[in-house]
């Protein structure tokens, strides 16, 4: 288990990239401990956002692959966490997928959260710093 919540709030981009790589190595091929892993990814996403730099494409693609592997569109917990990660890292591909699949989701709370996300950051999801 990782403890990314212990990391300092502000870090160098290259250091954060190493932790993202560690995250993918640790959780990337697993569907266990998904909620904990997503909490850890939120921690790393916050640190990346605090750099005011767009995440590199390789790291972004690895995170997107991981999220597609574990996504559960009916799970409020999983979707809440994913919808927190998306705007911090500018994950437009997975956001577009979620919005496209919204009509197939039965969980009204998840639908509401998606709709709120579309309003909050939907038009600028690819750029975490659009409103600065």
C-alpha positions in Angstrom: 0.0 0.0 0.0 1.1 3.5 -0.7 0.7 6.6 1.4 0.7 9.5 -1.0 -1.3 11.6 1.4 2.0 11.9 3.4 3.7 13.7 0.5 4.2 17.5 0.7 1.6 19.5 -1.1 4.1 21.1 -3.4 6.6 19.0 -5.3 8.7 19.2 -8.5 7.1 17.8 -11.6 9.7 15.1 -12.1 9.2 13.9 -8.5 5.5 13.6 -9.0 6.0 11.8 -12.3 8.0 9.2 -10.4 5.1 8.7 -8.0 2.6 8.4 -10.8 4.9 5.7 -12.3 5.0 4.0 -8.9 1.2 4.2 -8.7 0.7 2.6 -12.1 3.2 -0.1 -11.2 1.4 -0.8 -7.9 -2.2 -0.6 -9.0 -2.3 -0.5 -12.8 -3.0 -4.2 -13.3 -5.3 -4.7 -10.3 -8.9 -4.3 -9.7 -8.5 -4.8 -5.9 -8.4 -1.9 -3.4 -9.9 0.3 -6.1 -11.3 2.9 -3.7 -8.0 3.2 -1.8 -6.1 3.4 -5.0 -8.4 6.2 -6.3 -7.9 8.1 -3.0 -4.2 7.8 -3.6 -4.5 9.0 -7.2 -6.5 12.0 -5.9 -3.5 12.8 -3.7 -1.1 12.7 -6.6 -3.5 14.6 -8.8 -3.6 17.4 -6.2 0.2 17.6 -6.2 0.3 17.6 -10.0 -2.3 20.4 -10.1 -0.3 22.4 -7.6 2.7 22.5 -10.1 0.6 24.6 -12.5 1.9 22.4 -15.3 0.0 20.1 -17.6 0.8 16.5 -16.9 3.0 14.8 -19.5 1.2 12.7 -22.2 2.7 9.3 -21.3 1.7 9.7 -17.6 -1.7 10.9 -18.6 -2.3 8.0 -21.0 -1.2 5.5 -18.3 -3.7 7.0 -15.8 -6.5 7.0 -18.4 -5.8 3.3 -19.1 -5.9 2.6 -15.4 -9.2 4.5 -15.0 -10.8 2.7 -17.9 -9.7 -0.6 -16.3 -11.4 0.1 -13.0 -14.3 2.4 -13.9 -17.8 1.3 -12.7 -20.3 3.8 -14.0 -23.0 2.7 -11.5 -20.7 3.1 -8.4 -21.2 6.4 -6.6 -17.9 6.0 -4.8 -15.8 5.2 -7.8 -17.4 7.8 -10.0 -17.1 10.5 -7.3 -13.3 9.9 -7.1 -12.8 9.7 -10.9 -14.7 12.9 -11.4 -12.4 14.6 -8.8 -9.3 13.3 -10.6 -10.4 14.2 -14.2 -10.3 18.0 -13.9 -7.0 18.0 -11.9 -5.2 16.2 -14.7 -7.2 17.3 -17.8 -8.4 13.8 -18.6 -10.7 14.7 -21.5 -10.8 11.2 -23.0 -12.3 9.5 -20.0 -14.6 12.5 -19.3 -16.0 12.4 -22.8 -16.6 8.6 -22.4 -18.4 9.1 -19.1 -20.6 11.9 -20.6 -21.4 9.7 -23.6 -22.4 6.8 -21.4 -24.5 8.9 -19.0 -27.7 7.9 -20.8 -27.0 4.2 -19.9 -26.4 4.8 -16.2 -29.3 3.9 -13.9 -27.9 5.4 -10.6 -29.5 8.8 -10.4 -26.8 10.1 -7.9 -24.1 9.3 -10.5 -26.0 11.0 -13.2 -26.4 14.1 -11.1 -22.7 14.2 -10.3 -21.9 13.9 -14.0 -24.2 16.7 -14.9 -22.7 18.9 -12.2 -19.2 18.1 -13.5 -20.3 19.1 -17.0 -21.4 22.4 -15.7 -18.4 23.0 -13.5 -15.5 22.0 -15.9 -17.0 20.2 -18.9 -16.0 22.8 -21.5 -12.5 23.2 -20.3 -11.8 19.7 -18.9 -8.5 19.3 -20.9 -7.0 22.4 -19.2 -6.9 22.2 -15.4 -5.8 25.9 -15.2 -8.4 27.4 -17.6 -9.9 29.7 -15.0 -6.7 31.1 -13.5 
